[in-house]
Amino acid sequence: MAALDKPDWESTLSSDDQNKEALGEYYGVKLEDQSPAVTELYLKLNALTDKVNTHINSIATNTAKTGVTTSQALAITANTSKTSMTLGTSGSTALAGDTRVPAFTADDTSVANTTKSTAITFGNFTATAGGKGTYTLPVTVTETTVVSSGKGAGTTTLTKTATLTLT
């Protein structure tokens, strides 16, 4: 938008207009010949025009912008190698709405003739019957110890299950 022009009503005449006025050929209206109310309106209109022009110039140059710098834009553009999670298409991959947490197994062979493993499995995440906004998640931890020889040889299994209630 272009700047606004101020009304051209000056209190002093140019030298050409003064000469024409002296000869009786100038019929322009001068500001000092007007009533105080018209003069006040003219001065207020000029002040408002100055303010509007200041805002027009600020908008045109966009001096208050807080956008992305050139280096930031280049960094965003260069970030093309990133990939997001891809939904699976089979029972062994994560499917939309049917993502299961795989079992965790850890083996410990630090004791001679002994193998110990721990498996953590998660059951189905379900809404509690009658519970508004309440969900449960069963977690089972199974520890299996195998002593291959000597005193206590054999296999022992310890299983513990807990149900997490989420509200």
N, C-alpha and C positions, 0 to 999 in steps of 0.2 A: 504494500500500500504506500502510495506516495504521501509526502508530508503535505499538510494542509496549508493553503495560502491565507495570510492574515488579510482582513479587510484593509483596503488601501485608502485610508482616510487620515491623512496627516494634518497636524495643526500648522505646519509651515508649508508654504508653497514653493515650488521650484522657481528659479529666476525667470524662466519663460512664462510660467503662470502668473508671477508677480507683475511682469510687464503687461501681460494681457489684462490683468485686473486693473492696472493703472489706466489702461486705454478703455476700460469698460467692456472688454471683450471676453472676460473670464466669468463664467457663471457657476463655478464649482462651489460646493458647500464645504465650509471649513468647520473643523471640530470645535474651535472656540466660539463659534456662532450658535452652538447647540445648547439645549437645556442641560442642566447638571445630570438629570436622569439618563439622557441619551449618551452623554459623555461617559458616565460610569458604566453603562452597559457596553459601550465600545471598548473601554479599557479592560473590563472583565472578560470580554470575548477574546481579546488578544492574549490575555494571561492563560485562558483555557486552551487556546490554540497552541501556545508554546508547550503546555503540558502534554497535550495529545501528540504533538510532533516528537517530543522526547520519548514517549512510549512507542511510537511508530518506529523510531530509530533503534530503540533497544530491542524490539521484537525482530526487526530486520537483521540486526547483527547477532541476535541470540546470545547476549553477553552473560546470561545466567545459566547457561546449559551445564549439565553435569553428566555428560554421556560417556561413551566408551572411548578410551584413547586409541591411537593408532596401534601402539604395541599390544594393547589388549585385544583389539580386533584381529590382529595377525595371529595372536596366540589362540584365539577361538577358532579361526580358520584352519590353523595347523593341527588342531586336535581331531584329525580324521581317523586316527588309528584305534580309537576307543570303541569298544563294543559293549552292548548291554546284554542282559540275560536273555537267552533265547529259550522260548518254551519248547518242551519236548513233544515227541509224537508217539512215544511208546511207554509201556509200563515201567521201564527202567530209567526214564528221564522225567524231569519235572514237567508236569502238565498243568495247564491253566486250571485253577480251582481244585487240583488234586495233587498237591505237593507233599510228599512224605519225607520225613527225615530218615536217612539211612542209619542202620545200626552201627554202633561204635565198638570196636574190639581192640583191646590192648593186651599184649603178651609180655610176661615177665619171666625171664629164665635166670634170674640172679642167684637162685639157690640151686646147688648141685642136685641132680636127679629130679628136679621139680620144674614143672611148667605150670604157670598160672596165667589165666586169661580172664579179662573182664569185658563183658558185652553190655552195652546200654541200648535199649530199644524204646521207642515211643509208640504208644497206641494211637487210636484215632482221636482227634480233637473234636469234642462234641459239646453241644449245648446241653445244659442240665435241665432235665424235665421240670417244668414249673418254675424254674429260676429265670427271672427276667434279667437278661444280660450276663448270665453266669455260664462259664464254660469249664470243661475239665480236660485234662491231658494226662493219661496214665504213662508213667515212666517205670521201666523194669530194668534192674541191674542184676546181672548174673555173673558170678565169679566161679570159675572152674579151676580146680587145682588137681594136677596129675603128678603123683610121685611115682617115678618109674621103677625104683628099687629100694631095698632097705626097709627100715622101720617105717611103718605108715604107708607102704606102697598101696597105690590105688587112686581112685578118682573121687573127689568130693565136689559137690556143687552147692553154692549158696545163692539163693534167689530172693531178692527183695523188690517189692512193687510199691510205688507211691502214686497217688493221684493228686496232681496239682489242680487246685480250684482257682480259676481266674474270674475276677469280677470287674 
